[in-house]
Amino acid sequence: MPGATGFSSVRNQFREAAVATLLALVALLLLVSCAAVGNLLLARSAARQRELAVRLAIGASRGRPVRQLLIEGLLLAIAGAAAGLALAVWSANLLVRGVSDRGAAGHASRSRSTGAW
């Protein structure tokens, strides 16, 4: 029984080196996207510098603008995390369907029945 011994055709198709390379590329992509989002937040706060100066000049406490910026950043982070989670679930399902034996067998049987490859 292949399942009892831990045999996996996926493990044979994609060796550890390929998986490690893919993981490194995903980590690099995550690092670049985090840097881009950080730069966007920095540019936005620099553009709002005059607005914050006016708020402080008319008597707002220092904590109020800081709290506003933190809440805005938190809302952006939550929205980004939700979008990333949805994309991760979708892509994981797509990956599993693409490399599963059942999916490959379904394609092979379909091509035999229609005569088209």
C-alpha positions, 0 to 999 in steps of 0.5 A: 500500500503506497499510502501506508509507507508514505510514498508520494508521487508529488515528492518524486516529481518535485524534489526538495531543491525545487521546493526550496527554490520556490520557497526562496522566490516566494520569500523574495517576492514577499520582501519586495512587496512589503518594501513597496507597501512601506514606501507607499505609506511613507510617501502618503504620510509625507504628502499629509505632513501639512495636514498634520501640522495644521491639526497640531497648530489648531490644538489637536494633541500629539496622540490624536494624529498618531492614533489616526495614522496607526489606525489607517495603517492597521486597516490597510494591513488587515485588508492586505492580509485578507486579500493575501489569505484569499489568494493563498487559499485559491492558489493552494487549491489550484496547485493541489489540483495541478499536481494531484494524481487524480487530476492527471488521471482525469486528463489522461482518460478524457484525452483517450475518450475523445481521441484529442490530446 
